[in-house]
Amino acid sequence: MITAELFFGLITYYFIMFMTPGPNNAMLAISGIKFGFKQTIPHMTGIPIGHSFQIIAACLGLGTFFQKFPEIQYILKFIGCGYLFFLAYKMFGSFNFKVQDDTKGRPMKIYEAIIFQFLNPKAWIVALTVVTVFFPNEENFIKATLFVSLSAPLICFFSVITWAGFGSSINIFISNNKIKKFIEILMALLLIVTAIFILI
């Protein structure tokens, strides 16, 4: 049964998991720095959409599939972490261009952000935990699935705005080479630490 207590517990869990550092938040901050808030909107839009699909997939049995074949989840984990290491490598020297210089990169598109959620280990942890802990089994299956999957974008919305806004707000300091280098190193280390934390 869907109760106020269950809903409060669910959104509290979402808030903690979405707001804390992770692959999505690090990438949003980097995109905000490099491209600005407005151009990061497609990336911001794709994350909650992709995560909702991910939770629905977990509700439909993908979580059970991972339990039977854990090696597949490990493969996805290593691919996702490998991508984070690649982004960390690309981070160094990546702020040596203006937002308008399209030859040096571009912000992530909506479909790319959606796809990345299925390679994001933290997002899988959230989805599988939600289905395991907060899924109201007594309710109609469709209603219960909509409850856990549509609650996520409500909270994820605040997270993506916060992290992309943080990145775009410090973009004004990038003209200072020392600050620029510090931010590059900080963001790269954030990605590396996130990947290592996920792996262990």
Disulfide bonds with the S-S distance in Angstrom:
none
